[in-house]
Amino acid sequence: MSLIEPVIEFCVHFIEQTGYAGIIILMAMESTTFPIPSEAVMPFAGFLVYDGKLNMLAAILAGAIGSVIGAVFSYYVGKFFGRIFILKYGRYVFISEKHLNVTENFFQKHGEKTVFIARFIPVVRHLISFPAGIARMDIKKFSLYTFVGSFIWCGILVYLGYILNQNWSMIEQYTSILDYVFILGVIILVIWFYRKFK
């Protein structure tokens, strides 16, 4: 048994018992750096949509809302407590200095739009809220970018889970490939918008 299997089993049972509220809670936990993979939560929600137990739009909204809740929490941790606090206590929730440095550099290099882009990038999506809070990014803009990016990401995962139905867990085997495909797609989209509207 892999290390991730007990986590997936926990997510499955939790969502079965709590429905949309469970999706919100689990996705909020993921956005606050807890080791809860969205790739386990949202595809299973897609399977439940296929099974007629959940509504697709409501499941996607629940995932996006949960992501925003968790991200806003991390944003305020960064805003009010700063980098030293995060490095001191972050190790207890799996935050390493190396990953935080990468995320901070990414945010500083590419600006506020990284909050949207980060939703599609592994590791960065869990940590981007901290540098945004440290930089005191406008909270309304931060929440909007987070919601839009999370809605798209959750929508893709739910739809894939819906298509795969009973084989929904197979998606986890391909998430690293999906991540890189999405990163490439977002980069192309950003370049297109920049050239069109500069």
C-alpha angles and dihedrals in degrees: 000000000000122000091249096054096079089050091051091048090050091051092048095051093042093053092045089055100039107026117193093001089057091052090052093049095046094046090047088053091050090053091052092057098261110145094255109130116217085208088070099039104047101040089053088051086053090054090052088051088053089048091053095245098109137033114241098225092044091050092050091047091049090053093048093046091050091050091052093049092052093042093050090051090053090044091058092046087057093043099048103028104030137205099309092056092048092051093045097050102018093086088072090063097039099266113144126194090236094056092044091051091051091050094047092050090048091051094046093047099046103027131215095334087073088077087069096038092048093066087075098045122085117241092001092070090059095049107033092092092067098060089041089056093043089052089048093233113189105277095218092053091044092052093047094050090046093049095048094046092044092047091055094045094046090045092055093048094046092049092049090049089050092052094046091041107170091015092054093125089066088078091075089067090062104036094103089056090046091050092056092045090053092046090053091047093050092048090052090048093050092049091049093050091046093053093043099048105026 
